[in-house]
Amino acid sequence: MSFPEPNDIPQDNPVNHEQAAQKEQVLKQILTPEARMRLNNIKMVKPELSDLVEQYLIGMATQGKMPGQINDDQLKQILLSTQQPKRSFKINRV
């Protein structure tokens, strides 16, 4: 068993911190506090879904297609539209 060398451990890049701070600032502007709380809760359970929705919201905001702040109900609709439809199947026993 080998231990990682200090050079092998990824360093925190200041550019990544700056981008994350900018992303959070934009999300604060376009989401109501309830919607931000819901998105943060989703981030804990499904980070890939949260990232997808964040990218969508930031893209819409930068294009100027956001009429105002997104509330919790509107965020729910966006989340429902981005989730993959569940497959249903039926098992027939012979």
C-alpha positions in Angstrom: 0.0 0.0 0.0 1.5 3.3 -1.0 0.7 6.7 0.4 0.3 9.7 -2.0 3.2 12.0 -2.3 2.6 15.6 -1.3 3.1 16.5 -5.0 0.3 14.1 -6.0 -2.4 15.8 -3.9 -4.3 18.3 -6.0 -3.8 21.9 -4.9 -6.7 24.3 -4.4 -6.6 26.6 -7.4 -7.4 30.2 -6.6 -9.1 30.4 -10.0 -11.5 27.7 -8.9 -12.4 29.5 -5.7 -12.9 32.7 -7.7 -15.2 31.0 -10.2 -17.2 29.3 -7.4 -17.6 32.7 -5.6 -18.9 34.3 -8.9 -21.3 31.4 -9.4 -22.7 31.8 -5.9 -23.1 35.5 -6.4 -25.1 35.0 -9.6 -27.3 32.4 -7.9 -27.9 34.8 -5.0 -29.2 37.3 -7.5 -31.5 35.1 -9.5 -32.9 32.8 -6.8 -35.1 33.6 -3.8 -33.8 32.4 -0.4 -36.2 29.4 -0.4 -35.1 28.3 -3.9 -31.4 28.6 -2.9 -32.1 26.5 0.1 -33.8 23.8 -2.0 -31.0 23.8 -4.5 -28.4 23.4 -1.7 -30.4 20.5 -0.3 -30.4 18.9 -3.7 -26.7 19.4 -4.0 -26.2 17.2 -0.9 -28.2 14.4 -2.4 -27.7 14.7 -6.1 -24.7 16.9 -6.9 -24.9 16.2 -10.7 -28.5 17.3 -10.9 -27.7 20.4 -8.9 -24.7 21.3 -11.2 -26.9 20.8 -14.2 -29.6 23.2 -12.9 -27.0 25.7 -11.8 -25.5 25.8 -15.2 -28.9 26.2 -16.8 -29.9 29.0 -14.5 -26.6 30.9 -14.9 -26.8 30.4 -18.7 -30.4 31.9 -18.7 -29.3 34.8 -16.6 -26.3 35.7 -18.7 -28.5 35.6 -21.9 -30.9 38.0 -20.2 -33.8 35.5 -20.3 -34.6 35.7 -16.6 -37.7 37.9 -16.0 -36.9 38.2 -12.3 -36.0 36.1 -9.4 -36.8 32.4 -9.5 -39.0 31.3 -6.6 -39.3 27.9 -5.1 -42.2 26.7 -7.2 -40.5 27.8 -10.4 -37.3 25.9 -9.3 -39.4 22.8 -8.7 -40.7 23.0 -12.3 -37.1 23.4 -13.6 -36.0 20.4 -11.6 -38.9 18.3 -12.8 -38.1 19.2 -16.4 -34.4 18.3 -16.1 -34.8 15.0 -14.4 -34.7 11.8 -16.4 -38.1 10.2 -16.7 -38.5 7.1 -14.6 -38.9 3.8 -16.5 -41.7 1.6 -15.5 -41.8 -2.0 -16.4 -44.1 -4.9 -15.8 -43.1 -8.4 -14.8 -45.3 -11.2 -16.0 -44.8 -14.5 -14.2 -45.5 -17.6 -16.1 
